[in-house]
Amino acid sequence: MKLQLEDWLHHALCKGLKVETIKKELCWQCPVQFECLWMALKKDDRISDHPMFIRGGLTAGKREEIWFFKNKDLKDSFDMCVVEIARSRHVSERKQKASRIR
């Protein structure tokens, strides 16, 4: 995966929104989702030792969990986050499908 790390923020769907109002589903549709995730892991939006807000379609808590599980390795953490995002998205889609069937 080739990331475009320059000017990515200008293409973000959440540009101009309050960070506390952003939902994972918006991130999943964003053309710069993975650039945002990379920057969240690399620089993060930390307050003290804890990341804040949803970035790249993953909650702060899940990013932090993966970051420490992968011993703060940026590339390994990013790769695992991408897998976790795909899993979360799949679960969400299955729940939506099931609710439409009922």
N, C-alpha and C positions, 0 to 999 in steps of 0.2 A: 504494500500500500504506500503510495507516494503522497505525502502531506504537503499542502501549500501553506507554509507557516507565515508568509508575508501577506499582510492585508486581509487575513482570513476573517477578522472580526467584522469587516464591512459587509460580508455576505451572510452573516448569522441571522437566522430568523428571529432571534430574541433581541436583536439590536433595538435599544430604546425601551425595552421592558424592564420592570423592576425584577431583580434577580430572584427575589423570594416568591414571585408569581410564576416562574417558569416550571413547566411540567416535563417529565421525561418524554412524553409523546411528541411534544414540539421538537425536542432534540432529535428524535428518531427521523424526523422529516427534513432536518437541516442539512444543507449541502456542505457545511463545514463542521459537522458533528465530531469527526475524529481529530481535526485540528484543535478544537475546543478541549477535547478530552486530553490530548497531548499536553497542551498548555496548562490544564488544570493539574496534571500530574507533575509537570516540570516546575511550574512556579506556584501553582495553586492559589486558592483564595483563602489561605489559612488565617485563622485568628488563634494566636498562641500556637499550639501544636495540632489543631484540629481544622480540617478543611470545612468549607461552608458551601451550601447550595448545590443544586443539580448542575452538573457540567457534562457535556457530551452525552447526555442520556443516562447518567449514572449518579446516584445520590452520593453525597459527601461521605456518608458512613461506609458505603460499599467501596468507594475509591480508597478510603483510609485502610479498610480491612485488607484489600488487595495489596496496597502499597507496603504494609508491614509484613504480610504473608510472603511477598516476593523480595523481602529484605531491602526495600527502598531502591530496587533496580528499576530504572525508568522504562526500558524496553520490555522487560518481562511483565511489569505492572500494566503497561499499555496493552500488550497482547492479551493478558488475562482479562482486562477490562472490556476489550472488544468482544471476547467470548461471552462474558457476563451480560453485556448489552444485548447480544443476539439471543441469549437464553431468556432474558427478561421480556424482550419484545415478542418472542415466540409464545411465552406463557400468557402475555397480555392478549395476543391475537386469539389464542385458543379460548380464553375466558369470554372474549367478545363474541366469538362464533357460537359458543355454548349458550350464551344468554339470548342470542337471536333465534336459536333453535327452539327454545322453551316457549 
